[in-house]
Amino acid sequence: MNPAKKIATGVAALGLIFTLNTQAQSNDNGNAVAFNNAAKTEIRSYTPVIKTGGAGEAQTLSIKNSALVIHISGGQKDDRYTAEQYARMLQVMFRDPKRTEFPTDISVVYDEDGGDRHTFGSVYTNGYTYDKNGGAYQDGDGVLHPTQMVKLIPVITKIHAEKNGLITLNTTKPDESNQVVASNNLENN
């Protein structure tokens, strides 16, 4: 083999190695991938967001990421806060271990209607609408005011944790502190 072919072959091999290394660190669907000898570990990277959008977008985000997502539609009738302000408060409250045994990072999609009506919303876990009474969505059971969502945080986070295989470890001895282990299990469900 002449020197030019050897150099070209070496450059091609280096290019292939560089390409495989880049693919091992990140792939197109946003998953972080690491190769450890022949073993592969895949961890989905999902960062909770607050953004404008509709209920369909919130449900899609919930399905796509196996996540807990809330949609808030803001009105102006007797409401103290805008939909965006409710979104920011709810995101903090759902993460608060004083409110729930299963603190959860949530995303919130909101829109400001501005009409003369109350603010309301829906809670989606893995794409399904949370239903406070166990009835059909058409009965209005899936539509909640943000203050109702706050009251239901322990129930909603527990349901989400059960659907995603999350756990909580509570000690029963009074001299030991409680330890909470909860994170979004975003593996393929």
N, C-alpha and C positions, 0 to 999 in steps of 0.2 A: 504494500500500500504506500502510495507516495505521501510526502509530508502534508500537502494541502488537504488530502482526504482524511488524514489522521486528525488534523486540526478541526475540520468540519464535523467529523464524528464526535470529537471531544466537546465541541460547542453544543451540538445537538443533545448530547447526554447531559451536559450541565443545564441546558434549558429544560429538559424533561424533569430532572431532579428539582429544579426551582419551581416548576409548575406543580409537581406533586406535593412539595412542601407547602406551597401556598394553599392548595386545596385541602391539605391536612389541617390547616389552621382555621379556615372558614369556608363554608360552601354557600351556594346561591340562596338557600332558603333561610339564612340567618343563623343556622346552627353552628355552634363552635365545636370543632372536631379535633381530637388529639390522638395521635398514634403513639402507642407505647409498645415497642417491638411489634408483635403481630396482633395485639389487642387494640380495639377501637372503643373509645368512650365518647358518647355524644351527649351534649348538654344544650338544650334549647336556650337561646338568649331572648328573653322577653322582658321589656321594661314597661311597667305600668305607665299610662299616659292620662292626661286630661286634654280633651280636644273637642272642637265643635263637630256636630254631626247629628244624624238621626238614629232612631231606635234600631233600624236595620243594620246600620254600621256597628252599633254596640253589640248586637247579637252575633254578627259575623266575627268581630274581634274576639268575642267570648268563645266561639266555636274554634276558630283558628288557633288560639293559644291555650285552650282548656283553662280559661281564666274566669275570674269573677269580674263582671263588667256591669256598670250601672249607666242607665240613660236617664237624664234629667231634662225635662221640657219646662222652661221657665215662663211663668205668667206674672202678673203684677197685682193680683187681687189678694190683699192682706198678707203678702209674703214679705218678710224682712230682708231677704237676701236674693241676689240674682242666681240664676242657674249655675253660673261659673263659681260663685262663692259657695253654694251648696256643694258643688263638685269637689272643691278644694277641702272643705270641712269633712266631707264623707271619706275622702281618701285617707285623711289623718285618723279619723275615728275607727275605720275598719282595721287599721294597723295597731291600734292601742290595746295592749295586753290587759288593761284594766277593764275593758269593755267586753272582751271575749277570750275564751281559752284558745282560740284559733286565729291569732292576728294574721290578716291576709292583705297583701298588696293588691289593690284593685285599680282598674282603669275606669274613667268616667267620660262618657260622651254626652255633651249637652247642647241644647239649642235654646236661644232666647226668643220666645214667641212675642212677649210684650203685650199680649192680650189681657182683657179683664177676666182672668181666670186664675185658679190656684196653680202653683207649681206642682208637677207630679212626675213620676218616672217609673221605670221598671228595673228589676235586678235580673241579670242573666248569669247563670253558672253553666259552663260548658255548652252554651247556646240555648239552654232551657230557661224559660221565664219562671222566676220564683213566684209561687202562688200562696198567699198567706192563709187561705181558707181551704186549700185542697180542691177547689172547684175549677171550672174551665176559665180560660183567660177572658172569654166573652162576658163572663159574669162580673168583670171588673176587679177580680181578686188579684190580678197581677199588676194593678196600677196602685202606686203608693206615693204618699207625700213624703218628702225627705225626713220629716220628724218621725214618721212610721218606720222608715228605713233604719234610723238610728236606734229605735226601740228593738228592732228585729236583728241587729248586728250579731248577737250571740247565736241565734238560730240559723241565720243565713251563712255565717262563716262555718258553722258545724256541718251543715249540709254540703257546702263546697268542699270542706276537708274530707268528708266521707266519700264523695264522688271522685276525689283525686288521690286517695290513699294517704292523706296527711295524718299525723298523730300528735297527741299531746301527752306529755308525761307529767302527771301530778303526784306529788308525794303525799302520803297520808299521815306522816308524822308531823306534829305541830312544830317541832324544833327545826325542821328542814324547810327550805323555801321551795316554792313551786318552780318547775322548769318547763317552759313551753317550747316545743319543737314544732314549727309549722313553716312551710314554705310552699310555694306553688310547685306541684309536681307536674312539670310540663313535658314529661315523656309522652310517647305516643299512647293515647287513650282511645 
